[in-house]
Amino acid sequence: MPGRDFHGFNYMPLRLATKAAEGGYPDGQAGVGTCYLEGMGTRKDSAAGVEWIRKSALAGSADGQGAYGILLQEGKLIPQSYSEAKMWYEKSARQGDRGSQHNLGVMYYEGMGIPRDYAQAIKWWKRAAKQGNVSSLHNLGYCYEMGIGVRRDLSVARTYYRKEEAAKKADN
């Protein structure tokens, strides 16, 4: 099964993102954080990246909340906390963020810090899939193919796999 989906952010030059971030624009803060974490237009600086992402999440940016959830789930740059990751994913997912919707599905499917719940995983993957999330489309196809959390239905599985392929082509 594919894991987390780090969907990234709309790229803007670091200079513009910094100006927006310093002006309190939450998506600009998320953009600056990503630039620092990835070394895009600047040297990599994990501490600065995490801080900008955190500020963005606290300010209500769906991108920032999703990115902060990933940082918490991975536990590489900050202490791992599945319960906090889930909380941030939920905030972002309620704003319609497909990456966070997918990641919630993964947490429920794998039972990451929460009881395994295939019905919840499928619910979140369906929301993300409606927005073209390739990983969610694949996971739904797999669940229907194998009968995990749903009645086995190869016709539905094929439909999700076809949608996955179409979404991949659209992303290229």
Phi, psi and omega in degrees: 000135174298147181270218183299152178246106174267097189284348178075187184229160172294123184286133169226148180306144183306321181301313180290319180297319180296317178299315179295318181296315180292337176276002177089010179282112187301320180290330173295321177298317178297320179296317178296317178301317178296318178302315179292319180294323184263350183071037180267109179079006181199172175286152177294136177212093185300317182298315179294320180299313179298318182296317178294320178297317180299314178301317180297316179298314180296331180277355174100008178289125177300319177298314180296319179296317178296317180294320179293324175300317178298314180301318180290321180292317182288320179068026179270319184257338176222162181302137181291136176209102179296322182295320177289322177301314179300317180300314181291321176300318180297318178300314181292317182297324178295339175272002176094012182287115185292328178295318179290324176299316177298314183296324174299318177302318179297316180299317179292319181296317183274346185069044183276094179077001179220160176298140177300132183213095183296325180297318178292320178302313182294320179302312182290321178295325178295321178297316180292321181297324178300337179260009175087018178293114186299315182296321178293319177301316179297312183297322177295317176303316180297315180298318179289326178294319185263350182073039180263109179079355179216164174292134180300128182210100184293331177294315178294320178302312180299321179299315179294320179296321178295317178297323177300313180297319179296320179294321177298316180295322180292329179286340182273000000 
